[in-house]
Amino acid sequence: MTEDAGASRKPFLYVVVCAAGIAAGVEELIVAAQRRGWEVGVIATPVATGGFFDLAAVQARTGRIVRSAWRSPADPRPFPAPDAVAVAPATFNTVNKWAAGIADTLAVSTLCEAAGLGVPIAVLPCVSGALAAHPAYRDSLVRLRGMGVRFGDAYSGEPGPDGGRPEFPWTTALDLLGEP
């Protein structure tokens, strides 16, 4: 599906999905975004497309392909330009590559470009406590926040005292972005 640049449309949200186990719940974010008036397109890291979430279900929910690779110059753009971007879950690898400007995947390249264009971006990190303590990660957060990127609280996925894992705060990304 392509977009007519002159047609009026709903605000468009890119959801960038990284390879974390919690990614299986990304439909919760998509449904919440659609209820709030966003049209949604999903861009996933290449590793995330290898079973971290249900590609067919997400494509059915959004009515669009899940993108993970660049299109050829002759192919039409499958998504309009984003009005906002939500990165959920955001992994250690993606956050660090993005902050360093290493745009070696469509997902990270999209984040680098969106930040350069001033598109509002909300990030829900899913990073273990050990990785979150790494100096490169802390530096990356400082750099991205300095670029205006909005962060939710870190989610480690580590079990609580009762052995259960806390729920991932999917809708926090939308709260950070505000109304479409």
GUZALUM-305377 format. One record per residue: residue number from 0; x, y, z of N, C-alpha, C, O in turn. Coordinates in Angstrom, 2 decimals, padded with zeros to 5 digits, always signed. Layout:
! residues N
  nr     n_X     n_Y     n_Z    ca_X    ca_Y    ca_Z     c_X     c_Y     c_Z     o_X     o_Y     o_Z
 NUM       X       Y       Z       X       Y       Z       X       Y       Z       X       Y       Z
...
//
This chain:
! residues 180
  nr     n_X     n_Y     n_Z    ca_X    ca_Y    ca_Z     c_X     c_Y     c_Z     o_X     o_Y     o_Z
   0 +000.85 -001.17 +000.00 +000.00 +000.00 +000.00 +000.90 +001.23 +000.00 +001.89 +001.27 +000.73
   1 +000.58 +002.21 -000.78 +001.34 +003.46 -000.81 +000.42 +004.60 -000.40 -000.79 +004.43 -000.29
   2 +001.00 +005.74 -000.19 +000.25 +006.91 +000.27 +000.21 +007.98 -000.80 +001.20 +008.20 -001.50
   3 -000.91 +008.65 -000.93 -001.04 +009.83 -001.78 -000.61 +011.02 -000.92 -001.28 +011.35 +000.06
   4 +000.49 +011.64 -001.29 +001.05 +012.72 -000.48 +000.08 +013.87 -000.29 +000.18 +014.59 +000.70
   5 -000.86 +014.08 -001.21 -001.77 +015.20 -001.10 -003.04 +014.88 -000.32 -003.79 +015.80 +000.03
   6 -003.29 +013.62 -000.05 -004.52 +013.24 +000.64 -004.41 +013.54 +002.13 -003.33 +013.44 +002.71
   7 -005.54 +013.91 +002.74 -005.51 +014.11 +004.18 -005.49 +012.73 +004.82 -006.07 +011.78 +004.29
   8 -004.81 +012.63 +005.96 -004.64 +011.34 +006.58 -004.52 +011.49 +008.08 -004.31 +012.59 +008.61
   9 -004.65 +010.36 +008.75 -004.41 +010.34 +010.20 -002.92 +010.55 +010.45 -002.11 +010.28 +009.57
  10 -002.57 +011.04 +011.62 -001.15 +011.13 +011.95 -000.53 +009.72 +011.91 -001.17 +008.74 +012.29
  11 +000.70 +009.63 +011.44 +001.34 +008.34 +011.24 +002.44 +008.11 +012.26 +003.34 +008.93 +012.42
  12 +002.35 +006.97 +012.94 +003.32 +006.57 +013.96 +004.14 +005.40 +013.46 +003.59 +004.37 +013.07
  13 +005.45 +005.56 +013.48 +006.34 +004.42 +013.24 +006.56 +003.75 +014.59 +006.89 +004.42 +015.57
  14 +006.39 +002.44 +014.63 +006.75 +001.66 +015.81 +007.97 +000.85 +015.43 +007.91 -000.01 +014.54
  15 +009.08 +001.11 +016.10 +010.32 +000.38 +015.86 +010.43 -000.70 +016.94 +010.40 -000.41 +018.14
  16 +010.54 -001.95 +016.49 +010.58 -003.09 +017.39 +011.95 -003.74 +017.34 +012.47 -004.04 +016.26
  17 +012.55 -003.94 +018.52 +013.85 -004.58 +018.62 +013.70 -006.00 +019.16 +012.63 -006.38 +019.64
  18 +014.78 -006.76 +019.07 +014.78 -008.18 +019.44 +014.92 -008.38 +020.95 +016.02 -008.63 +021.45
  19 +013.83 -008.26 +021.64 +013.76 -008.57 +023.07 +012.54 -009.47 +023.25 +011.55 -009.33 +022.53
  20 +012.61 -010.37 +024.20 +011.51 -011.31 +024.41 +010.16 -010.64 +024.58 +009.14 -011.19 +024.17
  21 +010.16 -009.49 +025.18 +008.91 -008.76 +025.45 +008.26 -008.26 +024.16 +007.09 -007.87 +024.17
  22 +008.99 -008.26 +023.04 +008.46 -007.78 +021.76 +007.21 -008.53 +021.34 +006.42 -008.02 +020.54
  23 +007.00 -009.73 +021.86 +005.81 -010.51 +021.52 +004.52 -009.75 +021.84 +003.47 -010.05 +021.27
  24 +004.59 -008.79 +022.74 +003.40 -008.02 +023.11 +003.21 -006.72 +022.37 +002.38 -005.91 +022.77
  25 +003.95 -006.48 +021.28 +003.90 -005.20 +020.59 +002.51 -004.85 +020.07 +002.20 -003.67 +019.88
  26 +001.67 -005.83 +019.85 +000.30 -005.52 +019.39 -000.44 -004.65 +020.40 -001.32 -003.88 +020.02
  27 -000.10 -004.77 +021.67 -000.73 -003.92 +022.68 -000.47 -002.44 +022.40 -001.37 -001.61 +022.53
  28 +000.74 -002.12 +022.02 +001.09 -000.74 +021.66 +000.36 -000.32 +020.39 -000.16 +000.79 +020.31
  29 +000.31 -001.20 +019.42 -000.33 -000.88 +018.14 -001.82 -000.60 +018.34 -002.34 +000.39 +017.82
  30 -002.49 -001.47 +019.08 -003.92 -001.29 +019.33 -004.17 +000.01 +020.09 -005.08 +000.76 +019.74
  31 -003.37 +000.27 +021.11 -003.54 +001.51 +021.89 -003.31 +002.73 +021.01 -004.04 +003.72 +021.12
  32 -002.31 +002.67 +020.14 -002.04 +003.81 +019.25 -003.21 +004.03 +018.29 -003.63 +005.17 +018.07
  33 -003.73 +002.97 +017.74 -004.87 +003.10 +016.83 -006.09 +003.68 +017.55 -006.82 +004.49 +016.99
  34 -006.30 +003.27 +018.77 -007.42 +003.82 +019.56 -007.25 +005.31 +019.83 -008.23 +006.04 +019.98
  35 -006.01 +005.76 +019.90 -005.72 +007.18 +020.15 -005.68 +008.00 +018.87 -005.42 +009.20 +018.92
  36 -005.94 +007.37 +017.72 -006.03 +008.12 +016.48 -004.83 +008.05 +015.57 -004.77 +008.76 +014.57
  37 -003.86 +007.20 +015.89 -002.69 +007.05 +015.05 -002.93 +005.98 +013.98 -003.62 +004.99 +014.23
  38 -002.35 +006.17 +012.83 -002.17 +005.09 +011.87 -000.76 +004.59 +012.14 +000.13 +005.39 +012.45
  39 -000.54 +003.28 +012.04 +000.72 +002.70 +012.50 +001.40 +001.89 +011.40 +000.75 +001.16 +010.65
  40 +002.71 +002.04 +011.32 +003.57 +001.20 +010.50 +004.68 +000.68 +011.38 +005.21 +001.41 +012.21
  41 +005.06 -000.58 +011.20 +006.07 -001.20 +012.05 +007.36 -001.43 +011.27 +007.35 -001.94 +010.15
  42 +008.47 -001.04 +011.88 +009.81 -001.30 +011.37 +010.51 -002.11 +012.45 +010.57 -001.69 +013.60
  43 +011.04 -003.25 +012.08 +011.69 -004.12 +013.04 +013.16 -004.30 +012.70 +013.55 -004.24 +011.54
  44 +013.96 -004.52 +013.73 +015.34 -004.89 +013.47 +015.32 -006.26 +012.80 +014.38 -007.03 +013.02
  45 +016.32 -006.57 +012.00 +016.33 -007.88 +011.32 +016.21 -009.06 +012.29 +015.51 -010.03 +012.00
  46 +016.88 -008.99 +013.42 +016.80 -010.09 +014.38 +015.39 -010.20 +014.96 +014.91 -011.30 +015.21
  47 +014.73 -009.08 +015.19 +013.37 -009.11 +015.76 +012.38 -009.82 +014.85 +011.40 -010.37 +015.34
  48 +012.63 -009.82 +013.55 +011.71 -010.50 +012.62 +011.86 -012.01 +012.65 +011.07 -012.72 +012.02
  49 +012.84 -012.52 +013.38 +013.10 -013.94 +013.43 +012.36 -014.66 +014.55 +012.90 -015.60 +015.13
  50 +011.15 -014.24 +014.85 +010.35 -014.96 +015.84 +010.10 -014.22 +017.14 +009.51 -014.79 +018.07
  51 +010.54 -012.98 +017.24 +010.33 -012.24 +018.49 +008.91 -011.71 +018.63 +008.47 -011.42 +019.74
  52 +008.19 -011.57 +017.52 +006.78 -011.18 +017.56 +006.10 -011.78 +016.34 +006.76 -012.25 +015.41
  53 +004.78 -011.76 +016.34 +003.99 -012.39 +015.28 +003.84 -011.41 +014.11 +002.98 -010.54 +014.12
  54 +004.69 -011.59 +013.10 +004.68 -010.69 +011.94 +003.31 -010.65 +011.26 +002.81 -009.58 +010.93
  55 +002.71 -011.82 +011.05 +001.43 -011.88 +010.34 +000.35 -011.15 +011.13 -000.47 -010.44 +010.53
  56 +000.33 -011.31 +012.43 -000.69 -010.63 +013.25 -000.50 -009.12 +013.21 -001.48 -008.37 +013.13
  57 +000.74 -008.67 +013.27 +001.01 -007.23 +013.22 +000.64 -006.66 +011.85 +000.06 -005.58 +011.76
  58 +000.96 -007.39 +010.80 +000.59 -006.93 +009.46 -000.92 -006.88 +009.30 -001.44 -005.95 +008.68
  59 -001.62 -007.85 +009.85 -003.09 -007.84 +009.78 -003.64 -006.66 +010.58 -004.60 -006.01 +010.15
  60 -003.06 -006.39 +011.74 -003.54 -005.31 +012.61 -003.31 -003.94 +011.97 -004.17 -003.06 +012.08
  61 -002.17 -003.75 +011.30 -001.84 -002.44 +010.73 -002.29 -002.30 +009.28 -002.45 -001.19 +008.78
  62 -002.49 -003.43 +008.59 -002.81 -003.39 +007.17 -001.60 -003.04 +006.32 -001.75 -002.64 +005.16
  63 -000.41 -003.19 +006.88 +000.82 -002.84 +006.18 +001.88 -003.90 +006.45 +001.84 -004.61 +007.46
  64 +002.84 -004.01 +005.53 +003.95 -004.92 +005.75 +004.77 -004.45 +006.94 +004.78 -003.26 +007.27
  65 +005.45 -005.38 +007.59 +006.45 -005.03 +008.59 +007.75 -004.86 +007.83 +008.19 -005.76 +007.12
  66 +008.35 -003.71 +007.98 +009.59 -003.43 +007.26 +010.80 -003.77 +008.11 +010.82 -003.50 +009.31
  67 +011.81 -004.36 +007.48 +013.07 -004.59 +008.18 +014.27 -004.38 +007.25 +015.41 -004.43 +007.70
  68 +014.01 -004.16 +005.98 +015.09 -003.95 +005.02 +014.73 -002.75 +004.13 +013.57 -002.39 +003.97
  69 +015.77 -002.17 +003.58 +015.56 -001.03 +002.70 +014.82 -001.46 +001.44 +014.95 -002.60 +000.99
  70 +014.07 -000.56 +000.89 +013.40 -000.81 -000.38 +014.36 -000.41 -001.49 +015.31 +000.34 -001.26
  71 +014.11 -000.90 -002.69 +014.94 -000.47 -003.82 +014.45 +000.91 -004.27 +013.29 +001.26 -004.00
  72 +015.28 +001.69 -004.93 +014.88 +003.03 -005.35 +013.63 +003.04 -006.23 +012.89 +004.02 -006.23
  73 +013.39 +001.98 -006.98 +012.23 +001.93 -007.87 +010.94 +001.59 -007.14 +009.85 +001.80 -007.67
  74 +011.04 +001.05 -005.91 +009.84 +000.67 -005.15 +009.19 +001.90 -004.52 +009.89 +002.81 -004.08
  75 +007.86 +001.93 -004.48 +007.18 +003.04 -003.81 +007.41 +002.97 -002.30 +007.69 +001.91 -001.74
  76 +007.30 +004.10 -001.66 +007.42 +004.15 -000.20 +006.20 +003.48 +000.41 +005.07 +003.88 +000.12
  77 +006.40 +002.47 +001.25 +005.25 +001.77 +001.82 +004.59 +002.53 +002.98 +003.44 +002.24 +003.33
  78 +005.30 +003.48 +003.58 +004.76 +004.28 +004.68 +004.92 +005.76 +004.34 +005.86 +006.14 +003.65
  79 +004.01 +006.58 +004.82 +004.25 +008.03 +004.72 +005.33 +008.43 +005.72 +005.73 +007.62 +006.56
  80 +005.79 +009.65 +005.65 +006.75 +010.15 +006.63 +006.11 +010.09 +008.02 +004.90 +010.29 +008.15
  81 +006.90 +009.83 +009.05 +006.32 +009.72 +010.39 +006.01 +011.07 +011.02 +006.73 +012.05 +010.82
  82 +004.92 +011.10 +011.76 +004.62 +012.26 +012.60 +005.25 +012.07 +013.97 +005.48 +013.03 +014.70
  83 +005.52 +010.81 +014.32 +006.17 +010.46 +015.58 +006.70 +009.03 +015.46 +006.30 +008.28 +014.57
  84 +007.60 +008.68 +016.38 +008.18 +007.34 +016.40 +008.17 +006.84 +017.85 +008.49 +007.57 +018.78
  85 +007.78 +005.57 +018.00 +007.87 +004.89 +019.30 +008.82 +003.71 +019.12 +008.64 +002.90 +018.21
  86 +009.81 +003.61 +019.98 +010.76 +002.49 +019.94 +010.47 +001.62 +021.14 +010.74 +002.00 +022.28
  87 +009.90 +000.44 +020.88 +009.49 -000.42 +022.00 +009.41 -001.86 +021.54 +008.67 -002.17 +020.60
  88 +010.13 -002.73 +022.17 +011.17 -002.48 +023.16 +012.45 -002.01 +022.47 +012.74 -002.39 +021.34
  89 +013.21 -001.19 +023.18 +014.49 -000.70 +022.67 +015.60 -001.45 +023.40 +015.68 -001.42 +024.63
  90 +016.46 -002.11 +022.64 +017.52 -002.90 +023.23 +018.81 -002.10 +023.40 +018.98 -001.02 +022.83
  91 +019.70 -002.65 +024.20 +021.04 -002.10 +024.42 +021.73 -001.84 +023.09 +022.30 -000.77 +022.88
  92 +021.70 -002.81 +022.20 +022.36 -002.71 +020.91 +021.81 -001.55 +020.08 +022.57 -000.74 +019.56
  93 +020.50 -001.48 +019.97 +019.89 -000.44 +019.14 +020.14 +000.95 +019.72 +020.47 +001.88 +018.98
  94 +019.99 +001.11 +021.03 +020.22 +002.41 +021.65 +021.66 +002.87 +021.41 +021.89 +004.03 +021.06
  95 +022.61 +001.97 +021.59 +024.02 +002.36 +021.42 +024.36 +002.66 +019.96 +025.06 +003.63 +019.68
  96 +023.88 +001.83 +019.04 +024.16 +002.10 +017.62 +023.52 +003.42 +017.18 +024.13 +004.20 +016.46
  97 +022.30 +003.66 +017.62 +021.60 +004.89 +017.27 +022.36 +006.12 +017.77 +022.59 +007.07 +017.03
  98 +022.76 +006.08 +019.03 +023.47 +007.23 +019.61 +024.80 +007.48 +018.90 +025.24 +008.62 +018.79
  99 +025.42 +006.41 +018.43 +026.70 +006.54 +017.72 +026.53 +006.84 +016.24 +027.51 +007.10 +015.55
 100 +025.28 +006.81 +015.75 +025.04 +007.09 +014.34 +025.40 +005.93 +013.43 +025.70 +006.13 +012.25
 101 +025.38 +004.71 +013.97 +025.69 +003.53 +013.16 +024.39 +003.02 +012.55 +023.69 +002.20 +013.15
 102 +024.09 +003.50 +011.37 +022.81 +003.23 +010.71 +022.92 +002.03 +009.78 +022.73 +002.15 +008.57
 103 +023.22 +000.87 +010.36 +023.45 -000.33 +009.54 +022.21 -001.19 +009.33 +022.29 -002.22 +008.66
 104 +021.09 -000.80 +009.90 +019.81 -001.47 +009.65 +018.78 -000.41 +009.32 +018.97 +000.77 +009.63
 105 +017.70 -000.82 +008.69 +016.63 +000.13 +008.40 +016.10 +000.75 +009.69 +015.83 +001.95 +009.74
 106 +015.96 -000.07 +010.74 +015.43 +000.45 +012.01 +016.30 +001.57 +012.56 +015.80 +002.64 +012.89
 107 +017.60 +001.33 +012.67 +018.49 +002.34 +013.24 +018.63 +003.53 +012.29 +018.68 +004.68 +012.75
 108 +018.69 +003.29 +011.00 +018.75 +004.38 +010.04 +017.51 +005.27 +010.15 +017.61 +006.50 +010.09
 109 +016.36 +004.65 +010.32 +015.11 +005.40 +010.47 +015.16 +006.27 +011.72 +014.72 +007.42 +011.70
 110 +015.69 +005.73 +012.81 +015.80 +006.49 +014.06 +016.76 +007.66 +013.90 +016.49 +008.77 +014.36
 111 +017.89 +007.42 +013.25 +018.85 +008.50 +013.03 +018.23 +009.63 +012.20 +018.39 +010.81 +012.51
 112 +017.52 +009.24 +011.14 +016.91 +010.24 +010.27 +015.78 +010.99 +010.99 +015.69 +012.21 +010.88
 113 +014.93 +010.26 +011.71 +013.82 +010.91 +012.42 +014.34 +011.92 +013.43 +013.78 +013.01 +013.57
 114 +015.40 +011.56 +014.15 +015.97 +012.50 +015.11 +016.51 +013.73 +014.40 +016.34 +014.85 +014.88
 115 +017.17 +013.53 +013.27 +017.71 +014.65 +012.50 +016.63 +015.57 +011.96 +016.86 +016.77 +011.77
 116 +015.45 +015.01 +011.71 +014.33 +015.81 +011.20 +013.51 +016.46 +012.31 +012.59 +017.24 +012.04
 117 +013.82 +016.14 +013.56 +013.08 +016.70 +014.68 +011.74 +016.01 +014.94 +010.87 +016.58 +015.60
 118 +011.56 +014.80 +014.43 +010.33 +014.05 +014.66 +010.31 +013.61 +016.13 +011.32 +013.11 +016.62
 119 +009.20 +013.79 +016.84 +009.14 +013.33 +018.23 +009.36 +011.82 +018.33 +008.77 +011.04 +017.58
 120 +010.23 +011.42 +019.27 +010.56 +010.01 +019.44 +010.46 +009.66 +020.92 +011.00 +010.34 +021.78
 121 +009.74 +008.56 +021.19 +009.63 +008.02 +022.55 +010.24 +006.63 +022.57 +010.03 +005.84 +021.65
 122 +010.99 +006.34 +023.62 +011.72 +005.08 +023.72 +011.39 +004.39 +025.03 +011.40 +005.00 +026.10
 123 +011.09 +003.08 +024.93 +010.89 +002.25 +026.11 +012.01 +001.21 +026.13 +011.93 +000.19 +025.45
 124 +013.07 +001.49 +026.90 +014.21 +000.57 +026.92 +013.86 -000.75 +027.61 +013.14 -000.78 +028.60
 125 +014.39 -001.82 +027.06 +014.28 -003.16 +027.65 +015.72 -003.67 +027.73 +016.22 -004.31 +026.80
 126 +016.35 -003.38 +028.85 +017.78 -003.63 +029.02 +018.02 -004.18 +030.42 +017.51 -003.64 +031.40
 127 +018.79 -005.25 +030.51 +019.09 -005.82 +031.82 +019.86 -004.81 +032.68 +020.48 -003.88 +032.16
 128 +019.80 -005.01 +033.98 +020.52 -004.11 +034.89 +022.01 -004.08 +034.61 +022.63 -003.03 +034.69
 129 +022.59 -005.24 +034.28 +024.02 -005.30 +034.00 +024.37 -004.49 +032.76 +025.36 -003.75 +032.76
 130 +023.57 -004.61 +031.71 +023.84 -003.84 +030.50 +023.56 -002.36 +030.71 +024.27 -001.51 +030.18
 131 +022.53 -002.03 +031.48 +022.20 -000.63 +031.75 +023.32 +000.06 +032.53 +023.45 +001.28 +032.47
 132 +024.13 -000.71 +033.25 +025.24 -000.14 +034.01 +026.47 +000.12 +033.15 +027.42 +000.75 +033.61
 133 +026.47 -000.36 +031.92 +027.63 -000.18 +031.04 +027.80 +001.30 +030.71 +026.82 +001.97 +030.38
 134 +029.01 +001.82 +030.78 +029.23 +003.24 +030.50 +028.78 +003.68 +029.11 +028.31 +004.80 +028.94
 135 +028.93 +002.82 +028.10 +028.52 +003.21 +026.74 +027.01 +003.43 +026.69 +026.54 +004.35 +026.03
 136 +026.26 +002.60 +027.39 +024.80 +002.75 +027.40 +024.41 +004.05 +028.10 +023.58 +004.81 +027.60
 137 +025.01 +004.30 +029.25 +024.70 +005.55 +029.97 +025.03 +006.77 +029.10 +024.26 +007.73 +029.06
 138 +026.16 +006.72 +028.42 +026.54 +007.83 +027.52 +025.54 +007.97 +026.37 +025.21 +009.08 +025.96
 139 +025.07 +006.84 +025.86 +024.10 +006.87 +024.76 +022.80 +007.53 +025.20 +022.21 +008.31 +024.45
 140 +022.35 +007.23 +026.41 +021.12 +007.86 +026.92 +021.29 +009.37 +027.02 +020.40 +010.13 +026.65
 141 +022.44 +009.80 +027.51 +022.71 +011.24 +027.63 +022.69 +011.88 +026.24 +022.07 +012.93 +026.06
 142 +023.35 +011.26 +025.28 +023.39 +011.82 +023.93 +022.00 +011.90 +023.32 +021.63 +012.93 +022.76
 143 +021.23 +010.81 +023.41 +019.89 +010.79 +022.80 +018.94 +011.76 +023.50 +018.16 +012.43 +022.85
 144 +019.01 +011.83 +024.82 +018.17 +012.81 +025.53 +018.54 +014.23 +025.10 +017.67 +015.09 +024.96
 145 +019.83 +014.47 +024.88 +020.28 +015.77 +024.41 +019.75 +016.11 +023.02 +019.68 +017.28 +022.64
 146 +019.37 +015.08 +022.27 +018.78 +015.27 +020.94 +017.26 +015.42 +021.03 +016.59 +015.56 +020.01
 147 +016.71 +015.39 +022.25 +015.27 +015.55 +022.43 +014.49 +014.26 +022.49 +013.26 +014.29 +022.54
 148 +015.17 +013.12 +022.49 +014.48 +011.83 +022.57 +013.92 +011.66 +023.97 +014.59 +011.94 +024.96
 149 +012.68 +011.18 +024.05 +011.97 +011.00 +025.32 +012.04 +009.54 +025.74 +011.72 +008.65 +024.95
 150 +012.45 +009.29 +026.98 +012.62 +007.93 +027.48 +011.64 +007.61 +028.59 +011.39 +008.42 +029.48
 151 +011.08 +006.40 +028.52 +010.34 +005.84 +029.64 +011.33 +005.18 +030.57 +012.52 +005.09 +030.27
 152 +010.84 +004.71 +031.71 +011.70 +004.02 +032.66 +012.25 +002.75 +032.04 +011.60 +002.11 +031.21
 153 +013.45 +002.38 +032.46 +014.06 +001.15 +031.98 +013.26 -000.05 +032.47 +012.75 -000.06 +033.59
 154 +013.17 -001.05 +031.63 +012.50 -002.32 +031.95 +013.55 -003.41 +031.80 +014.08 -003.62 +030.71
 155 +013.84 -004.10 +032.90 +014.87 -005.13 +032.84 +014.30 -006.50 +032.50 +015.02 -007.39 +032.03
 156 +013.01 -006.68 +032.74 +012.40 -007.99 +032.53 +012.73 -008.99 +033.61 +012.34 -010.15 +033.54
 157 +013.46 -008.54 +034.61 +013.85 -009.43 +035.69 +012.66 -009.72 +036.60 +011.86 -008.83 +036.88
 158 +012.53 -010.98 +037.05 +011.40 -011.34 +037.90 +011.42 -010.58 +039.22 +012.48 -010.26 +039.76
 159 +010.22 -010.30 +039.73 +010.09 -009.66 +041.03 +010.20 -010.68 +042.14 +010.48 -011.85 +041.89
 160 +009.99 -010.25 +043.38 +010.10 -011.16 +044.52 +009.14 -012.36 +044.45 +009.43 -013.43 +044.98
 161 +008.00 -012.16 +043.79 +007.03 -013.25 +043.68 +007.33 -014.18 +042.51 +006.60 -015.15 +042.28
 162 +008.40 -013.89 +041.76 +008.78 -014.72 +040.62 +008.15 -014.28 +039.31 +008.59 -014.71 +038.25
 163 +007.14 -013.42 +039.38 +006.50 -012.93 +038.16 +007.23 -011.73 +037.58 +007.90 -010.99 +038.30
 164 +007.08 -011.56 +036.31 +007.70 -010.40 +035.65 +006.68 -009.25 +035.61 +005.49 -009.48 +035.42
 165 +007.16 -008.03 +035.79 +006.24 -006.89 +035.68 +005.78 -006.74 +034.24 +006.45 -007.19 +033.31
 166 +004.63 -006.11 +034.06 +004.11 -005.85 +032.72 +004.98 -004.79 +032.04 +005.46 -003.86 +032.69
 167 +005.15 -004.95 +030.75 +005.88 -003.94 +029.99 +004.93 -002.76 +029.77 +003.78 -002.97 +029.39
 168 +005.38 -001.53 +030.00 +004.50 -000.36 +029.93 +004.28 +000.18 +028.52 +004.64 +001.32 +028.23
 169 +003.71 -000.63 +027.64 +003.58 -000.26 +026.22 +003.03 +001.14 +026.00 +003.57 +001.90 +025.20
 170 +001.95 +001.48 +026.70 +001.28 +002.76 +026.41 +002.07 +003.98 +026.90 +001.74 +005.11 +026.54
 171 +003.09 +003.75 +027.71 +003.93 +004.88 +028.14 +004.55 +005.58 +026.95 +004.74 +006.80 +026.98
 172 +004.87 +004.84 +025.91 +005.44 +005.47 +024.70 +004.46 +006.50 +024.14 +004.86 +007.60 +023.74
 173 +003.19 +006.15 +024.11 +002.18 +007.07 +023.59 +002.02 +008.27 +024.52 +001.85 +009.40 +024.06
 174 +002.06 +008.02 +025.83 +001.96 +009.12 +026.80 +003.12 +010.10 +026.61 +002.92 +011.32 +026.69
 175 +004.32 +009.57 +026.36 +005.48 +010.43 +026.15 +005.35 +011.28 +024.88 +005.87 +012.40 +024.82
 176 +004.67 +010.75 +023.89 +004.49 +011.47 +022.63 +003.35 +012.49 +022.69 +003.39 +013.49 +021.98
 177 +002.36 +012.25 +023.52 +001.21 +013.14 +023.59 +000.17 +012.79 +022.52 +000.29 +011.77 +021.84
 178 -000.80 +013.62 +022.40 -001.89 +013.36 +021.44 -001.39 +013.51 +020.00 -000.54 +014.34 +019.70
 179 -001.94 +012.68 +019.12 -001.51 +012.79 +017.71 -001.99 +014.08 +017.07 -001.71 +014.32 +015.89
//
